[in-house]
Amino acid sequence: MRLTDFWERMRAHFGATYADSFARDHVMTELGGRTVVQALEAGYETKDVWRAVCTAMDVPAASR
């Protein structure tokens, strides 16, 4: 998954303002105690980060 696709999905699910806030502020155990931004900066694959977000936030299957 391309990074632009990832951010489009984040904004589609959370809304533009909350997606950015969530990505910077919400520490996720699914990402080893990192935020979305930290995980991406650490080299996590975008598809793996998206899957972690989907699991943690109960994103509906249709949006995955």
Contacts in CASP RR format, 6 or more apart in sequence:
PFRMAT RR
TARGET T0000
AUTHOR 0000-0000-0000
METHOD contacts of the structure
MODEL  1
MRLTDFWERMRAHFGATYADSFARDHVMTELGGRTVVQALEAGYETKDVW
RAVCTAMDVPAASR
1 45 0 8 1.000
1 46 0 8 1.000
1 47 0 8 1.000
1 50 0 8 1.000
2 46 0 8 1.000
3 40 0 8 1.000
3 46 0 8 1.000
5 46 0 8 1.000
6 46 0 8 1.000
6 49 0 8 1.000
6 50 0 8 1.000
7 19 0 8 1.000
9 50 0 8 1.000
9 63 0 8 1.000
10 19 0 8 1.000
10 22 0 8 1.000
10 23 0 8 1.000
10 36 0 8 1.000
10 50 0 8 1.000
10 53 0 8 1.000
11 19 0 8 1.000
12 63 0 8 1.000
13 19 0 8 1.000
13 57 0 8 1.000
13 59 0 8 1.000
13 63 0 8 1.000
14 22 0 8 1.000
22 36 0 8 1.000
23 35 0 8 1.000
23 36 0 8 1.000
23 37 0 8 1.000
24 35 0 8 1.000
24 36 0 8 1.000
24 37 0 8 1.000
25 35 0 8 1.000
26 35 0 8 1.000
26 36 0 8 1.000
27 33 0 8 1.000
27 34 0 8 1.000
27 35 0 8 1.000
28 34 0 8 1.000
28 35 0 8 1.000
28 36 0 8 1.000
28 39 0 8 1.000
28 52 0 8 1.000
28 53 0 8 1.000
28 56 0 8 1.000
29 56 0 8 1.000
30 52 0 8 1.000
30 55 0 8 1.000
30 56 0 8 1.000
31 38 0 8 1.000
31 39 0 8 1.000
31 44 0 8 1.000
31 49 0 8 1.000
31 52 0 8 1.000
32 39 0 8 1.000
34 42 0 8 1.000
34 44 0 8 1.000
36 49 0 8 1.000
36 53 0 8 1.000
39 49 0 8 1.000
39 52 0 8 1.000
40 46 0 8 1.000
40 49 0 8 1.000
50 64 0 8 1.000
51 64 0 8 1.000
53 59 0 8 1.000
54 63 0 8 1.000
54 64 0 8 1.000
END
